[in-house]
């Protein structure tokens, strides 16, 4: 089925999942750096802090692109950590 999708020009599952991401890799790096910087300063990690930084980035991106702001979901920080747990 994977070969069939490639032949017909359809996305594979990794491409589809990547298209659903709200943040680019560069923006994800900013979020990772934020969490690491907070840890270096001795502040314990909180999902709220990561969530707030994520929303700050999305608001700035929406303003720059002229698109409406959509808030992050309730479990977003948990999903983000699952994706980047090897880095944080």
Secondary structure, 3 states (H helix, E strand, C coil): CHHHHHHCCCCCHHHHHHHCCCCCHHHHHHHHHHHHHHHHCCCCCCHHHHHHHHHHHHHHHHHHHCCCCCCCCCCHHHHHHHHHCCCC
